[in-house]
C-alpha cells in the first residue's frame, strides 16, 4: 500500500537536497504517517487507518466520526 493518509490524502512531495556548494539532487519528503486503530461508536466497530500526525491532531479536536464524514465527502475513505 502506498504512503498516503487515508483521511486527508497527504502523500510524499518531491524536492531537492542542496549541498553547501549549491549542488541539487532530487529527494522525497514522505508524509509523517502512523497506523492507528480507532473505535467508531456510531458503527460499533474498530477500524485501522494509516493517518498523518496532523490528521490525528484533527481527530483529537473534532472526533473520528466528523473526520470520517469529511473524508467520505472528499472521496478519500469509503
Helices and strands as residue ranges (DSSP letters): E 13-18, E 24-29, E 33-40, E 45-52, H 53-62, H 64-74
